[in-house]
């Protein structure tokens, strides 16, 4: 079996802030930007990896979502506990310095973890937790 990760979804609270963060801070390409009914879905991804994308989406556009669920999602996004993604780079210190200089919210500086990896954590403008592991 040959299965790959094609795309994953992360919620956004402001598409313009999210585009600026993923494009300017992380260096991702904007691959698609679609508006519908006053909402936007933006697809971004790392240069040189066209087969892997992140779709930044308006979480309240999910079909069948209730008002209580919308409220819970909004609370979790505000706390940064709704969505997480793990990225990787061979230059963790350089990537962290660039993100810190951009004003990204730092959750954890580069740290050697007891479970064998070195990583850091930041939040995107919507509060999504982004962990970045060092490739060794």
C-alpha positions in Angstrom: 0.0 0.0 0.0 1.3 3.5 -0.9 -0.6 6.2 1.0 0.7 9.7 1.6 -0.5 12.8 3.4 -2.0 15.1 0.9 -3.5 17.8 3.0 -4.6 18.6 6.5 -6.9 21.3 7.8 -6.2 24.0 10.3 -8.8 26.6 11.4 -8.2 30.3 10.9 -9.8 33.2 12.6 -8.5 35.8 10.1 -7.4 34.6 6.7 -5.2 37.7 6.0 -3.2 37.2 9.2 -2.9 33.5 8.6 -1.7 34.0 5.0 0.9 36.5 6.3 2.1 34.1 9.0 2.3 31.0 6.8 3.8 32.8 3.8 6.1 35.4 5.5 7.1 33.7 8.8 7.2 30.1 7.8 8.1 30.7 4.1 5.2 28.6 2.7 3.7 29.1 -0.7 0.1 30.2 -1.1 -1.3 27.6 -3.5 -5.0 28.5 -3.5 -7.2 31.2 -2.0 -10.9 30.6 -2.4 -13.8 32.7 -1.2 -17.3 31.7 -0.8 -20.2 33.3 1.0 -17.9 35.8 2.7 -15.5 33.1 4.0 -12.1 32.0 2.7 -10.2 28.8 2.4 -6.5 29.2 1.8 -4.1 26.4 0.8 -0.5 26.7 1.8 2.5 24.4 1.7 6.3 24.2 1.8 8.2 25.1 -1.4 9.4 22.0 -3.2 6.7 19.8 -1.6 3.6 20.3 -3.9 2.1 17.0 -2.7 1.7 18.2 0.9 -0.6 21.1 1.8 -2.3 22.8 4.8 -5.8 24.1 4.1 -6.6 27.1 6.4 -10.3 27.1 6.8 -13.1 29.0 8.5 -14.1 26.5 11.3 -17.6 27.7 11.5 -18.3 26.7 7.9 -18.3 23.0 8.9 -21.7 21.5 7.9 -24.0 20.4 10.7 -22.1 22.3 13.4 -24.3 23.4 16.3 -24.3 26.8 18.1 -22.9 25.1 21.2 -20.1 23.5 19.1 -19.3 26.9 17.5 -19.0 28.3 21.0 -16.7 25.5 22.2 -14.5 25.8 19.1 -14.2 29.5 19.6 -13.1 29.0 23.2 -10.6 26.3 22.3 -9.1 28.3 19.5 -8.7 31.3 21.9 -6.9 29.0 24.3 -4.8 27.4 21.6 -6.1 23.9 22.3 -8.2 23.2 19.2 -5.6 22.2 16.5 -2.0 21.1 16.4 0.4 20.4 13.6 4.0 19.1 13.8 6.6 20.4 11.2 10.3 19.6 10.9 13.5 21.3 9.9 17.2 20.5 9.8 17.8 24.1 11.2 15.6 24.4 14.3 17.6 27.3 15.8 17.5 29.3 12.6 13.8 28.6 12.1 13.0 29.5 15.7 15.0 32.8 15.5 13.1 33.8 12.3 9.7 33.0 14.0 10.7 34.8 17.2 11.8 37.9 15.2 8.5 37.9 13.4 6.6 38.3 16.7 5.1 34.8 16.6 3.8 33.8 20.0 6.5 31.5 21.5 5.2 28.6 23.6 8.5 26.8 24.0 12.0 27.6 23.0 14.1 24.9 21.3 14.4 22.1 23.9 15.9 18.6 24.1 13.0 16.4 25.0 13.3 13.4 27.3 11.7 11.3 24.6 14.6 11.8 22.1 13.7 14.8 19.9 14.6 18.4 20.0 11.8 20.8 19.2 10.1 24.1 19.9 6.5 25.3 19.9 4.8 28.5 18.7 1.2 29.5 17.9 -0.2 30.8 14.7 -2.5 33.9 14.6 -5.6 31.6 15.2 -4.0 30.0 18.2 -3.1 26.7 16.5 -0.1 25.0 18.2 2.8 24.5 15.9 5.5 22.2 17.1 8.7 22.1 15.0 11.0 19.2 15.4 14.7 19.2 14.4 15.6 16.7 11.7 18.7 14.8 12.7 
